[in-house]
């Protein structure tokens, strides 16, 4: 039985961006990125999580960082020229991004927010990010992700 395509997959298909989908079971809802990496047989160093934040000005920003790392909020604020940034509340994720917690992808959000991928991604041939729903990750080249998400690279982790 073929898995249903997500908006992320449809957008990548439209742009003719090659990717590999990875499906995994998550019967209890969202799981941490290290567990996701293990479930899909990927090195956690090449699996990235998508974080949605809000700046002091009220604007939203998206940061894509390795699952083994933590966002450096001061560096992230400098990257977006904000005084400070905070993670948005879990209850607001769907309203802001269009995705659920654990299924948030930097591609195809409800609106195009300024998006930054940690520069360590450039050192990888391929990286893996959420495919737009729980139980789906996609692997693609960092530069393809950068173009598809209209992102730029930045040094944003601790």
Secondary structure, DSSP 8 states (H G I E B T S, - for coil): ------HHHHHHHHTT---EEEE---TTS---HHHHHHHTT--GGGBEEEEEEEETTS-EEEEEEETTS-B-HHHHHHHHT-S-EEE--GGGHHHHHSS-TT---SSS-SS--EEEEEGGGGG-S-EEEEEEETTEEEEE-HHHHHHHTTEEEE--B-
